[in-house]
Amino acid sequence: MKKFLLKITIFAIPLAVWFGITIAAYLLIDPFKVLYKYDNFYAGKYIGDLNRDYVSTENYIRHRDSANYNSFIFGSSRVYMGFKPSIWKKYLPENAQPYSFDAYSESVYGIWSKVKFLDKTDATISNALIVLCHGPAFRTEKNSTGYLFRKHPALSGENWLSFQYTVFQPFLHPKKAYSYIDLWLTGRYKNYMKFFIPPPSPLDIYDPVTNERFFNTQEKNIRENPDYINNPAVFYDRPDTEHVDEIRRIKRRHAEMLQEIRTILDKRHTDYRVIISPLYEQIRLNPDDLQLLHEIFGADKVTDFTGKNAFSDNKRNYYEPHHFRSQPVDSLLKTVYEK
């Protein structure tokens, strides 16, 4: 029995030491920037895996009193990378103060929780732009899972410790923790880190007032490699004929949340538009889903860019199949506001 206990102790001590180092490092480094307050979440040479929902919400709370926001963009990383407040502002009244209230893989639940949060805190919502991606938007009816997608507790009502535990869990992966510790100690980004930490983007610019980020590093890569769209491993061939989604994505709970969003926007006398984003896959939104969106928001307020069209046909409008560039968004918004 003593030998068994000794073996257990010998085995447990290194684990306990590593766990202690991991917790200490996590508290010191705050790799996902959820422990402390930040004026600029994207300041510094190296930026870790950040929960964009947390960034958008925390940054809004920090700046709302001084910025006097009255216009909001809601949507996924396609908004983050493509729909810039600085572009949208061209189509808004002169007094508009826009803010990008986006999140990775944003869902209807996420947009609903943000609109409810703004309403509850008596925010001015003069203008709203809701950008839906017909797949991710309707994937869940509740809070998202995973440290990159979990909603800010101020939106979800989740216990703060529960949220922190969810975000902390990936740091228990030894290689991920080691990567962050190595980067923190040496200040040098090494090739092996790319599997655990996003590579540096030194040319990117972030505006904490509007919460928009300009992806200058990727744009530079495109200028230097104009044939990037010819990589079949990235830009796969699409069918010549348009495919219509046979699955109805909008479930009853989604419709209820969308209707509540509409009710709040009406109460706030909001000038709003709803866009179904132009995905590279070119699968057209299910007609019944589009009809339901028309019934909830009004056909004149909804613009469907899914399927085959001039925007999605042009591969150069995309960084890769999941995200489009900001350059063509101006013409897209012109179509929306001239409707």
ABEGO torsion letter per residue (X at the ends): XAAAAAAAAAAAAAAAAAAAAAAAAAAAAGAAGAABBBABAABEABBBBBBAAAAAAAAAAAAAAAAGBABBBBEBAAAAAABBAAAAAAABBAABBBBBBBBBGBBAAAAAAAAAAAAAAGBBBABBBBBBBAAAAAABABBBBEAAABBBAAAAGBBAAAAAAAAAAAAABAAAAAAAAAAAAAGBBBAAAAAABBBBBAABBBBAAAGBBBBAAAAAAAAABAAAAABAAABBBBBABBBBBABBABBAAAAAAAAAAAAAAAAAGBBBBBBBBBBAAGBBBBAAAAAAAAAAAEAAABBBABEBBAAAABAAABABAABBBAAAAAAAAAAAAAX
